[in-house]
Amino acid sequence: MESSGEEYDCAVYLERHKDVKAWVRNTSRQPHSFWLQTSSDKFYPDFIALLHDGRVLVLEYKGAPYFTNDDSKEKRLVGDLWADRSAGKGLFLMIESREFARIDQAIRG
């Protein structure tokens, strides 16, 4: 990850968040990375965060030009379905343009 830019700022936000116990940058290169199945391939969300209350926040960060494309729409649907089926233990969020307040809203419910 570059040491500047939107995704970096998101990582810093997670690092400093009072409700985040630990987080990782999720990449496809690791043998135990978290992924969700889409219709065409595996989707590796950008960040996975363990919250102090035991829930898991799965976060995908999109640049503005990609936020509304068909690929992102499918990823959002799959992520929302995963969260819905997690019985309250998982949160999925896709954000853009440094919408970090949405992380707070998702955690608070």
Order of alpha helices (4+ residues) and beta strands (2+ residues): alpha-beta-beta-beta-beta-beta-alpha-beta-alpha
